[in-house]
Amino acid sequence: MAWVSQWCPFFLPGRGGCNSSGFRVWFGVGVALMGGGCATYNPLTKDAALRVAQADYAAASGVHITFLGNCTLYLTDGTTNLMIDGFLSRPGVFQTLVGRVAPDPDVISRELQLARIQELDAVLVGHAHHDHALDAPWVASKTGAVVMGSRSYGFIHEGAAAATEVGPWIEVPPAGRTERFGAFTVTFVPSVHVGTHSVLQSVVEGHIDQPLETPAHYSRFNCGEVFALHIEHETHGSVAISTTAGSKPDQFNGREADAVFLGVGFLAKESAKLQQQYWQANVTDTCAKTVIPIHWDNFSRKLKRGLKPAPVDKVGTAFAFVKRMAKAEQRTVRIMDLRDTVLLQNHALITDGDVP
């Protein structure tokens, strides 16, 4: 275990070192996370009937939406290209907890190539945790995109300037912001993060207050302001996106959506009251016809290994809640695997491959 002592200063910075009870808790969680294959529920197999159809929408008009794991989504109407978060490097759990994390330019380039992404107009960052914001400056650098995010994200962007050629970023104030990109209108809606249920979450609360260069311990990536996203296309409709399983009542303020991409990470650990509030704010209030859960897969698992839930979360319970609520309100639930694509066309989300 000599390697543990060597890495301890980064494991629990300023919290007692390798002999502390905190270290033992973190180490135990790390071991659990490493057993990613031990999770008993995987929506891709247990609920395979809900998976979106494999189809080639390339020739179809509309907004093509591709899932790239966690909360990373790629939206394009063939002219304008947007990405949510852009987290592709996905450092392993031991590197995250014990060492330091940094964008992996080779992995980012490979994943962009596999998704057939060459240019982006904007990268839209929901909040500043590393599993959302780490790669955004590098994705923007490689694709020529502008980045939108909170002031906490801005310090990540500024810190990245030491390692790559970053372009501009647009600050989203706490009250939110709306920007136009081609035929898309993007609105950042003030929201809140899912509740803190572990020591791993507690150390990334608060804000970033100075430029953050990488490599850095994951605990440096404080959450900052949290936003849900409403993205409306002038022709084909709109979607709502929640990058965490927390919400404010009436957060979309009357904005409707044809579909909602619903973050479900740690949703099962929330109280029944907060679960109901979350569903109300993101699904019922937006009148979404289709619900697609996101943020369910283990974001410390490399994309080349495929998507699986982390065993520390009760993903099966979260999906059961989503299916139960959708059935009660006569909404459709669909599941996306890595690089699956759906089509938003004429205010309907096409998930069965049957393009009119």
FENCORBEL-V573204 format. One record per pair of residues at least 24 apart in sequence whose C-alpha atoms are under 8 Angstrom apart, sorted by sequence separation. I is the first residue (numbers start at 0). GAP is how many residues later the second one is. If there is no record, write none. Layout:
# FENCORBEL-V573204
((I GAP) (I GAP))
This chain:
# FENCORBEL-V573204
((118 24) (119 24) (120 24) (121 24) (122 24) (123 24) (124 24) (127 24) (140 24) (145 24) (147 24) (149 24) (117 25) (118 25) (119 25) (120 25) (121 25) (122 25) (123 25) (124 25) (127 25) (140 25) (229 25) (118 26) (121 26) (126 26) (137 26) (139 26) (140 26) (292 26) (107 27) (139 27) (229 27) (124 28) (137 28) (245 28) (248 28) (257 28) (259 28) (136 29) (248 29) (251 29) (255 29) (256 29) (257 29) (258 29) (261 29) (263 29) (264 29) (107 30) (246 30) (247 30) (250 30) (251 30) (255 30) (256 30) (257 30) (258 30) (259 30) (260 30) (261 30) (262 30) (263 30) (264 30) (306 30) (102 31) (107 31) (246 31) (248 31) (249 31) (250 31) (253 31) (254 31) (255 31) (256 31) (257 31) (258 31) (259 31) (260 31) (261 31) (262 31) (263 31) (264 31) (306 31) (101 32) (102 32) (245 32) (248 32) (253 32) (255 32) (257 32) (258 32) (259 32) (260 32) (261 32) (262 32) (263 32) (305 32) (101 33) (104 33) (108 33) (191 33) (192 33) (244 33) (247 33) (251 33) (258 33) (260 33) (261 33) (262 33) (190 34) (191 34) (246 34) (251 34) (102 35) (189 35) (190 35) (191 35) (246 35) (249 35) (290 35) (302 35) (189 36) (190 36) (82 37) (85 37) (189 37) (190 37) (80 38) (81 38) (84 38) (188 38) (189 38) (80 39) (81 39) (82 39) (83 39) (84 39) (85 39) (187 39) (188 39) (79 40) (80 40) (81 40) (82 40) (83 40) (84 40) (187 40) (188 40) (241 40) (290 40) (79 41) (80 41) (81 41) (82 41) (83 41) (84 41) (89 41) (187 41) (188 41) (289 41) (290 41) (291 41) (292 41) (81 42) (83 42) (186 42) (187 42) (239 42) (288 42) (289 42) (290 42) (291 42) (292 42) (185 43) (186 43) (287 43) (288 43) (289 43) (290 43) (291 43) (86 44) (185 44) (186 44) (289 44) (291 44) (86 45) (185 45) (267 45) (268 45) (85 46) (86 46) (88 46) (184 46) (185 46) (239 46) (267 46) (84 47) (85 47) (86 47) (87 47) (183 47) (184 47) (265 47) (267 47) (84 48) (86 48) (183 48) (184 48) (264 48) (265 48) (85 49) (86 49) (183 49) (184 49) (265 49) (267 49) (84 50) (85 50) (182 50) (183 50) (193 50) (264 50) (267 50) (84 51) (161 51) (173 51) (175 51) (182 51) (192 51) (193 51) (194 51) (242 51) (243 51) (263 51) (266 51) (158 52) (159 52) (182 52) (191 52) (192 52) (193 52) (242 52) (265 52) (85 53) (154 53) (157 53) (158 53) (159 53) (192 53) (193 53) (154 54) (156 54) (157 54) (158 54) (159 54) (191 54) (192 54) (263 54) (151 55) (152 55) (154 55) (155 55) (156 55) (158 55) (190 55) (191 55) (263 55) (151 56) (154 56) (155 56) (190 56) (191 56) (150 57) (151 57) (153 57) (154 57) (155 57) (190 57) (189 58) (33 59) (121 59) (289 59) (32 60) (33 60) (71 60) (120 60) (190 60) (69 61) (70 61) (189 61) (188 62) (29 63) (188 63) (29 64) (29 67) (151 70) (25 71) (151 71) (152 71) (151 72) (193 72) (196 72) (150 73) (151 73) (193 73) (149 74) (150 74) (128 75) (149 75) (194 75) (149 76) (193 76) (10 86) (11 86) (9 87) (10 87) (9 88) (10 88) (129 88) (9 89) (257 89) (258 89) (7 90) (9 90) (257 90) (258 90) (6 91) (129 91) (257 91) (6 92) (128 92) (127 93) (128 93) (127 94) (128 94) (127 95) (126 96) (127 96) (126 97) (127 97) (126 98) (126 99) (125 100) (126 100) (79 101) (125 101) (79 102) (125 102) (78 103) (79 103) (125 103) (79 104) (237 106) (236 107) (235 108) (236 108) (235 109) (236 109) (237 109) (235 110) (236 110) (102 111) (234 111) (235 111) (236 111) (101 112) (235 112) (100 113) (101 113) (99 114) (100 114) (101 114) (99 115) (100 115) (99 116) (100 116) (125 116) (126 116) (99 117) (100 117) (125 117) (98 118) (99 118) (97 119) (96 120) (95 121) (96 121) (95 122) (130 168) (62 170) (70 172) (25 173) (62 173) (25 174) (61 174) (70 192) (9 207) (92 207) (91 208) (92 208) (89 209) (90 209) (91 209) (89 210) (90 210) (91 210) (89 211) (90 211) (89 212) (88 213) (89 213) (87 215) (70 223) (69 224) (70 224) (114 224) (68 225) (69 225) (68 226) (69 226) (69 227) (68 228) (69 228) (69 229) (68 230) (68 234) (68 238) (35 262) (35 265) (41 266) (41 267) (40 268) (68 268) (38 269) (66 269) (68 269) (38 270) (66 270) (67 270) (36 271) (38 271) (39 271) (66 271) (67 271) (35 272) (38 272) (66 272) (35 273) (37 273) (41 273) (42 273) (65 273) (66 273) (35 274) (40 274) (41 274) (65 274) (66 274) (35 275) (40 275) (65 275) (34 276) (42 276) (64 276) (65 276) (32 277) (63 277) (64 277) (32 278) (63 278) (64 278) (31 279) (32 279) (63 279) (64 279) (31 280) (62 280) (63 280) (61 281) (62 281) (51 282) (61 282) (62 282) (28 283) (49 283) (50 283) (51 283) (61 283) (49 284) (50 284) (51 284) (56 284) (60 284) (61 284) (49 285) (50 285) (56 285) (50 286) (53 286) (54 286) (56 286) (53 287) (51 288) (51 289) (51 290) (43 291) (42 292) (43 292) (43 293) (59 295) (56 296) (54 297) (55 297) (52 298) (53 298) (54 298) (56 298) (51 299) (52 299) (53 299) (51 300) (52 300) (51 301))
